[in-house]
């Protein structure tokens, strides 16, 4: 080393500070974590309520599946059974006062009115019309689209009972 104070050999390295520790976290982290946890609990609680409220739809869909998987020989009562299943589901979703008194064309119109755009309401209406006309038996080929479209109508009712409760 030289005695010259301007000599660059006399320079020392920079003294770096210690790395910043992540522990303990700042108060904002605890607030954000608590808010996220509360939101997650509320979301889970709402999802559980919706799942429970839609139990009637799962039961109706299971009945329709059992109906479709039934014996393929005599299909005379399938339209009546589909109509009864849809009526029970509609009573839960829309209320007894609005649905219980509907029959015939009014019932088919209600199903068409409450169906989403993708559901073939003509198939359901024709099947319900056959349910009213006891002289006609439902063919096996005509019962499959009726059950399929009835299940589509049920799927569009998800969350309705929970939203109106």
LOTOR-928228 format. One record per residue: residue in one letter; x, y, z of N, C-alpha, C in turn. Coordinates in Angstrom, 1 decimal, padded with zeros to 4 digits. Atoms other than C-alpha are relative to their C-alpha. Layout:
BEGIN
("a", (X, Y, Z), (X, Y, Z), (X, Y, Z));
...
***
This chain:
BEGIN
("x", (000.8, -001.2, 000.0), (000.0, 000.0, 000.0), (000.9, 001.2, 000.0));
("x", (-000.7, -001.2, 000.1), (001.1, 003.4, -000.7), (-000.6, 001.0, 001.0));
("x", (000.5, -001.1, -000.9), (000.8, 006.5, 001.5), (-000.8, 001.0, -000.7));
("x", (000.8, -000.9, 000.8), (-001.0, 008.3, -001.2), (-001.4, -000.3, 000.3));
("x", (001.4, 000.2, -000.3), (-004.6, 008.8, -000.1), (-000.8, -000.2, -001.3));
("x", (000.8, 000.1, 001.3), (-005.8, 008.9, -003.8), (000.3, -001.2, -000.7));
("x", (-000.4, 001.2, 000.7), (-004.2, 005.6, -004.6), (-001.2, -001.0, 000.0));
("x", (001.1, 000.9, 000.1), (-006.9, 003.1, -005.8), (000.2, -001.3, 000.7));
("x", (-000.3, 001.3, -000.7), (-005.2, 000.2, -004.1), (-000.4, 000.1, 001.5));
("x", (000.5, -000.2, -001.3), (-006.4, 001.7, -000.8), (-001.5, -000.1, 000.2));
("x", (001.5, 000.1, 000.0), (-010.1, 001.2, -001.7), (-000.4, -001.3, 000.6));
("x", (000.5, 001.3, -000.6), (-012.0, -001.4, 000.3), (-001.3, -000.4, -000.7));
("x", (001.2, 000.5, 000.6), (-014.9, -003.5, -001.0), (-001.2, 000.6, 000.7));
("x", (001.2, -000.5, -000.6), (-018.5, -002.4, -000.4), (-000.5, -000.9, 001.1));
("x", (000.6, 000.8, -001.1), (-020.1, -003.6, 002.8), (-001.5, -000.2, -000.3));
("x", (001.4, 000.3, 000.3), (-023.3, -005.3, 001.8), (-000.8, -000.3, 001.2));
("x", (000.8, 000.3, -001.2), (-026.2, -005.4, 004.2), (-000.4, -001.5, 000.0));
("x", (000.4, 001.4, -000.2), (-027.5, -008.8, 005.5), (-001.2, -000.2, -000.9));
("x", (001.3, 000.3, 000.8), (-030.2, -010.5, 003.3), (-001.2, 000.3, 000.9));
("x", (001.2, -000.3, -000.7), (-033.7, -009.5, 004.2), (-000.7, -001.4, 000.4));
("x", (000.6, 001.2, -000.5), (-035.4, -012.2, 006.3), (-001.5, 000.0, -000.3));
("x", (001.4, 000.1, 000.3), (-038.9, -013.5, 005.4), (-000.8, -000.3, 001.3));
("x", (000.6, 000.3, -001.2), (-039.6, -014.2, 009.0), (000.3, 001.1, 001.0));
("x", (001.4, 000.2, 000.0), (-041.6, -012.7, 010.7), (-000.6, 000.8, -001.1));
("x", (000.6, -000.8, 001.1), (-043.9, -011.6, 007.9), (-000.7, 001.3, 000.5));
("x", (000.6, -001.3, -000.3), (-045.4, -008.2, 007.8), (-001.5, -000.2, 000.3));
("x", (001.4, 000.1, -000.3), (-048.9, -007.5, 009.0), (-000.9, -000.1, -001.2));
("x", (000.8, 000.1, 001.2), (-050.2, -007.1, 005.5), (-000.1, -001.4, -000.5));
("x", (000.0, 001.4, 000.4), (-049.3, -010.7, 004.7), (-001.0, -000.7, 000.8));
("x", (001.0, 000.7, -000.9), (-051.4, -011.9, 007.7), (-001.4, 000.4, -000.4));
("x", (001.3, -000.5, 000.4), (-054.3, -009.7, 006.6), (-000.4, -000.6, -001.3));
("x", (000.4, 000.5, 001.3), (-054.2, -010.9, 003.0), (-000.2, -001.6, 000.2));
("x", (000.2, 001.5, -000.1), (-053.8, -014.6, 004.1), (-001.4, -000.3, 000.7));
("x", (001.3, 000.1, -000.7), (-056.8, -014.2, 006.5), (-001.2, 000.2, -000.9));
("x", (001.0, -000.3, 001.0), (-058.9, -012.6, 003.8), (-000.2, -001.2, -001.0));
("x", (000.1, 001.1, 000.9), (-058.0, -015.4, 001.4), (-000.6, -001.3, 000.6));
("x", (000.5, 001.2, -000.7), (-058.8, -018.1, 003.9), (-001.5, 000.2, 000.3));
("x", (001.4, -000.2, -000.2), (-062.2, -016.5, 004.7), (-000.7, -000.1, -001.3));
("x", (000.6, 000.2, 001.3), (-063.0, -016.3, 001.0), (-000.1, -001.4, -000.4));
("x", (000.0, 001.4, 000.4), (-062.0, -019.9, 000.5), (-001.1, -000.8, 000.8));
("x", (001.0, 000.7, -000.8), (-064.2, -021.0, 003.4), (-001.4, 000.4, -000.5));
("x", (001.3, -000.4, 000.5), (-067.2, -019.0, 002.1), (-000.3, -000.6, -001.3));
("x", (000.2, 000.7, 001.3), (-066.7, -020.4, -001.4), (-000.3, -001.5, 000.2));
("x", (000.3, 001.4, -000.3), (-066.6, -023.9, 000.0), (-001.4, -000.2, 000.6));
("x", (001.4, 000.1, -000.7), (-069.7, -023.4, 002.2), (-001.1, 000.2, -001.1));
("x", (001.0, -000.2, 001.0), (-071.6, -022.0, -000.8), (-000.1, -001.1, -001.0));
("x", (000.0, 001.2, 000.9), (-070.5, -024.9, -003.0), (-000.7, -001.2, 000.6));
("x", (000.7, 001.0, -000.7), (-071.7, -027.3, -000.4), (-001.5, 000.2, 000.1));
("x", (001.5, -000.3, 000.0), (-075.1, -025.6, -000.1), (-000.6, -000.2, -001.3));
("x", (000.5, 000.2, 001.3), (-075.5, -025.6, -003.8), (000.0, -001.5, -000.4));
("x", (000.0, 001.4, 000.2), (-074.5, -029.3, -004.0), (-001.2, -000.7, 000.7));
("x", (001.1, 000.6, -000.8), (-077.1, -030.2, -001.3), (-001.3, 000.5, -000.6));
("x", (001.3, -000.5, 000.6), (-079.8, -028.0, -003.0), (-000.3, -000.7, -001.3));
("x", (000.2, 000.7, 001.3), (-079.2, -029.8, -006.3), (-000.2, -001.5, 000.1));
("x", (000.1, 001.5, -000.2), (-079.7, -033.3, -004.7), (-001.3, -000.5, -000.8));
("x", (001.2, 000.5, 000.7), (-083.2, -033.5, -006.2), (000.2, -000.2, -001.5));
("x", (-000.3, 000.1, 001.4), (-081.8, -033.0, -009.7), (000.8, -001.3, -000.3));
("x", (-000.8, 001.2, 000.1), (-079.3, -035.8, -009.2), (-000.9, -001.2, 000.1));
("x", (000.9, 001.1, -000.2), (-082.1, -038.1, -007.9), (-000.9, -000.1, -001.3));
("x", (000.8, 000.1, 001.2), (-084.3, -037.2, -010.9), (000.8, -000.5, -001.2));
("x", (-000.9, 000.5, 001.0), (-081.4, -037.8, -013.3), (000.2, -001.5, 000.1));
("x", (-000.1, 001.4, -000.2), (-080.9, -041.2, -011.7), (-001.2, -000.8, -000.3));
("x", (001.2, 000.6, 000.4), (-084.5, -042.0, -012.1), (-000.2, -000.1, -001.5));
("x", (000.0, 000.0, 001.5), (-084.3, -041.1, -015.8), (000.9, -001.0, -000.6));
("x", (-000.9, 001.1, 000.4), (-081.3, -043.3, -016.2), (-000.5, -001.4, 000.2));
("x", (000.7, 001.3, -000.2), (-083.1, -046.2, -014.6), (-001.1, -000.3, -000.9));
("x", (001.1, 000.2, 000.9), (-086.0, -045.6, -016.8), (000.5, -000.3, -001.4));
("x", (-000.5, 000.3, 001.3), (-083.9, -045.6, -019.9), (000.7, -001.3, -000.1));
("x", (-000.7, 001.3, -000.1), (-082.0, -048.7, -018.8), (-001.0, -001.1, 000.2));
("x", (001.0, 001.0, -000.3), (-085.3, -050.5, -018.1), (-000.2, -001.0, -001.2));
("x", (000.2, 001.0, 001.1), (-086.7, -053.3, -020.2), (-000.5, 000.7, -001.3));
("x", (000.3, -000.7, 001.3), (-086.9, -052.4, -023.9), (-001.3, -000.5, -000.6));
("x", (001.2, 000.6, 000.6), (-090.0, -054.4, -024.6), (-001.2, 001.0, 000.1));
("x", (001.2, -000.8, -000.2), (-093.0, -052.5, -023.2), (000.4, 001.4, 000.4));
("x", (-000.4, -001.4, -000.3), (-092.3, -048.7, -023.3), (-001.2, 000.9, 000.1));
("x", (001.2, -000.8, 000.1), (-095.9, -047.6, -023.0), (-000.1, 001.0, 001.1));
("x", (000.1, -001.0, -001.1), (-095.5, -045.8, -019.7), (001.1, 000.9, 000.2));
("x", (-001.2, -000.8, -000.2), (-092.2, -044.1, -020.3), (-000.3, 001.5, -000.1));
("x", (000.3, -001.4, 000.1), (-093.7, -040.7, -021.3), (-000.6, 000.5, 001.2));
("x", (000.7, -000.4, -001.3), (-095.9, -040.6, -018.2), (001.0, 000.0, 001.1));
("x", (-001.0, 000.0, -001.1), (-092.9, -041.5, -016.0), (000.9, 001.2, -000.2));
("x", (-000.9, -001.2, 000.2), (-090.7, -038.8, -017.6), (-000.8, 001.3, 000.4));
("x", (000.8, -001.2, -000.4), (-093.5, -036.3, -017.1), (-000.1, 000.1, 001.5));
("x", (000.1, 000.0, -001.4), (-093.9, -037.3, -013.5), (001.3, 000.4, 000.7));
("x", (-001.4, -000.4, -000.5), (-090.1, -037.0, -012.9), (000.2, 001.5, -000.2));
("x", (-000.2, -001.4, 000.2), (-090.0, -033.6, -014.5), (-000.9, 000.9, 000.8));
("x", (000.9, -000.8, -000.8), (-093.0, -032.4, -012.6), (000.5, 000.1, 001.4));
("x", (-000.5, 000.0, -001.4), (-091.5, -033.4, -009.2), (001.2, 001.0, 000.0));
("x", (-001.2, -000.9, 000.0), (-088.2, -031.6, -010.2), (-000.5, 001.5, -000.1));
("x", (000.4, -001.4, 000.2), (-090.1, -028.5, -011.4), (-000.7, 000.5, 001.3));
("x", (000.6, -000.5, -001.2), (-092.1, -028.3, -008.2), (001.0, 000.4, 001.0));
("x", (-001.1, -000.4, -000.9), (-088.9, -028.2, -006.2), (000.7, 001.3, -000.5));
("x", (-000.7, -001.1, 000.5), (-087.3, -025.7, -008.5), (-000.8, 001.3, -000.1));
("x", (000.8, -001.2, 000.2), (-090.2, -023.3, -009.2), (-001.2, 000.2, 001.0));
("x", (001.0, -000.2, -001.0), (-092.6, -023.9, -006.3), (-001.3, -000.7, -000.4));
("x", (001.3, 000.7, 000.2), (-095.8, -025.9, -005.9), (-001.1, 000.9, -000.6));
("x", (001.1, -000.9, 000.5), (-098.0, -022.9, -006.5), (000.0, 000.2, -001.5));
("x", (-000.2, -000.3, 001.4), (-096.6, -022.3, -009.9), (-000.1, -001.2, -000.9));
("x", (-000.2, 001.2, 000.9), (-096.2, -025.9, -011.2), (-001.1, -001.0, 000.2));
("x", (000.8, 001.2, -000.3), (-098.6, -028.3, -009.5), (-001.3, 000.0, -000.8));
("x", (001.2, -000.1, 000.8), (-101.7, -027.1, -011.4), (000.1, -000.2, -001.5));
("x", (-000.2, 000.0, 001.4), (-100.1, -027.3, -014.8), (-000.2, -001.4, -000.6));
("x", (000.3, 001.3, 000.7), (-101.4, -030.1, -017.1), (000.0, 000.3, -001.5));
("x", (000.2, -000.1, 001.4), (-101.5, -030.8, -020.8), (000.9, 001.0, -000.7));
("x", (-000.7, -001.0, 000.8), (-100.5, -028.0, -023.1), (000.7, 001.0, 000.9));
("x", (-000.6, -000.9, -000.9), (-099.8, -025.7, -020.2), (001.3, -000.5, 000.6));
("x", (-001.2, 000.7, -000.6), (-097.3, -028.2, -018.7), (001.1, 000.0, -001.1));
("x", (-001.0, 000.1, 001.0), (-095.6, -028.7, -022.0), (000.6, 001.4, -000.3));
("x", (-000.5, -001.3, 000.2), (-095.4, -024.9, -022.5), (000.9, 000.5, 001.1));
("x", (-000.9, -000.3, -001.2), (-093.9, -024.5, -019.0), (001.4, -000.6, -000.2));
("x", (-001.3, 000.7, 000.3), (-091.2, -027.0, -019.9), (000.7, 000.8, -001.1));
("x", (-000.7, -000.8, 001.1), (-090.5, -025.1, -023.1), (000.4, 001.3, 000.4));
("x", (-000.3, -001.3, -000.4), (-090.5, -021.8, -021.4), (001.2, 000.0, 000.9));
("x", (-001.1, 000.0, -001.0), (-088.0, -022.8, -018.7), (001.2, -000.8, -000.5));
("x", (-001.2, 000.7, 000.6), (-085.7, -024.8, -021.0), (001.0, 001.0, -000.6));
("x", (-001.0, -000.8, 000.6), (-082.4, -023.4, -022.1), (-000.1, -000.1, -001.6));
("x", (000.1, 000.0, 001.4), (-081.9, -022.6, -025.8), (000.5, -001.3, -000.7));
("x", (-000.4, 001.2, 000.7), (-080.1, -025.9, -026.6), (-000.8, -001.2, 000.2));
("x", (000.8, 001.2, -000.2), (-082.8, -028.2, -025.4), (-001.1, 000.0, -001.0));
("x", (001.1, 000.2, 001.0), (-085.2, -029.6, -028.0), (-001.3, -000.1, 000.7));
("x", (001.3, -000.1, -000.7), (-088.5, -028.5, -026.4), (-001.0, -000.8, -000.8));
("x", (001.0, 000.7, 000.8), (-090.4, -030.1, -029.3), (000.0, -001.4, 000.3));
("x", (000.0, 001.4, -000.4), (-089.2, -033.5, -028.3), (-000.7, -000.2, 001.3));
("x", (000.6, 000.1, -001.3), (-090.2, -033.0, -024.7), (-001.5, 000.2, -000.1));
("x", (001.5, -000.3, 000.1), (-093.6, -031.5, -025.7), (-000.7, -001.1, -000.7));
("x", (000.6, 001.2, 000.7), (-094.3, -034.4, -028.1), (-000.1, -001.1, 001.0));
("x", (000.0, 001.1, -001.0), (-093.4, -036.9, -025.4), (-001.1, 000.3, 001.1));
("x", (001.0, -000.3, -001.0), (-095.6, -035.1, -022.9), (-001.4, -000.1, -000.6));
("x", (001.3, 000.2, 000.7), (-098.4, -035.0, -025.4), (-000.4, -001.4, -000.1));
("x", (000.3, 001.4, 000.1), (-098.1, -038.7, -025.8), (-000.4, -000.5, 001.4));
("x", (000.3, 000.4, -001.4), (-098.3, -039.0, -022.0), (-001.5, 000.3, 000.3));
("x", (001.4, -000.4, -000.2), (-101.7, -037.3, -022.2), (-000.9, -000.9, -000.8));
("x", (000.9, 000.8, 000.9), (-103.0, -039.4, -025.0), (000.3, -001.5, 000.3));
("x", (-000.3, 001.4, -000.4), (-103.2, -042.9, -023.5), (-000.2, -001.0, -001.1));
("x", (000.2, 001.0, 001.1), (-104.2, -044.5, -026.8), (001.3, -000.3, -000.7));
("x", (-001.2, 000.2, 000.7), (-100.7, -044.1, -028.1), (001.1, -000.5, 000.9));
("x", (-001.1, 000.5, -000.8), (-097.8, -046.2, -026.8), (001.3, 000.7, -000.5));
("x", (-001.3, -000.6, 000.4), (-094.3, -044.6, -026.8), (000.9, -001.1, -000.5));
("x", (-000.9, 001.0, 000.6), (-092.0, -046.5, -029.1), (001.4, 000.2, 000.7));
("x", (-001.3, 000.0, -000.6), (-088.5, -047.4, -027.9), (000.9, 001.1, -000.6));
("x", (-000.8, -000.9, 000.7), (-086.9, -045.2, -030.5), (-000.4, 001.5, 000.4));
("x", (000.4, -001.3, -000.4), (-089.0, -042.2, -029.4), (000.3, 000.3, 001.4));
("x", (-000.2, -000.2, -001.5), (-088.4, -042.7, -025.7), (001.5, 000.5, 000.3));
("x", (-001.4, -000.3, -000.2), (-084.6, -042.3, -026.0), (000.3, 001.5, -000.1));
("x", (-000.2, -001.4, 000.0), (-084.6, -038.7, -027.2), (-000.8, 000.8, 001.1));
("x", (000.8, -000.7, -001.1), (-087.4, -037.8, -024.7), (000.8, 000.0, 001.3));
("x", (-000.8, 000.1, -001.2), (-085.2, -039.1, -021.8), (001.2, 000.9, -000.1));
("x", (-001.2, -000.9, 000.2), (-082.1, -037.3, -023.2), (-000.3, 001.4, 000.1));
("x", (000.4, -001.4, -000.1), (-083.9, -034.0, -023.6), (-000.5, 000.4, 001.4));
("x", (000.5, -000.2, -001.3), (-085.5, -034.4, -020.2), (001.2, 000.2, 001.0));
("x", (-001.2, -000.2, -000.8), (-082.0, -034.8, -018.7), (000.7, 001.4, -000.3));
("x", (-000.5, -001.3, 000.4), (-080.9, -031.7, -020.6), (-000.8, 001.1, 000.8));
("x", (000.8, -001.0, -000.7), (-083.8, -029.7, -019.0), (000.4, 000.0, 001.4));
("x", (-000.4, 000.1, -001.4), (-082.8, -031.0, -015.6), (001.4, 000.7, 000.2));
("x", (-001.3, -000.6, -000.2), (-079.2, -029.9, -016.1), (-000.1, 001.5, 000.0));
("x", (000.1, -001.5, 000.0), (-080.3, -026.3, -016.8), (-000.6, 000.5, 001.2));
("x", (000.6, -000.4, -001.2), (-082.1, -026.2, -013.5), (001.0, 000.1, 001.2));
("x", (-001.0, 000.0, -001.1), (-078.9, -026.4, -011.4), (000.1, 001.3, 000.7));
("x", (-000.1, -001.2, -000.8), (-078.8, -023.9, -008.6), (-001.3, 000.8, 000.1));
("x", (001.3, -000.8, -000.1), (-082.4, -022.7, -009.1), (-000.6, -000.1, 001.4));
("x", (000.6, 000.1, -001.3), (-083.7, -024.1, -005.8), (000.8, 000.8, 001.0));
("x", (-000.9, -000.7, -001.0), (-080.7, -022.7, -003.9), (-000.1, 001.5, -000.2));
("x", (000.1, -001.4, 000.3), (-081.1, -019.3, -005.6), (-001.3, 000.6, 000.5));
("x", (001.3, -000.5, -000.4), (-084.8, -019.0, -004.8), (-000.3, -000.2, 001.5));
("x", (000.3, 000.3, -001.5), (-084.5, -020.3, -001.2), (000.4, 001.1, 000.8));
***
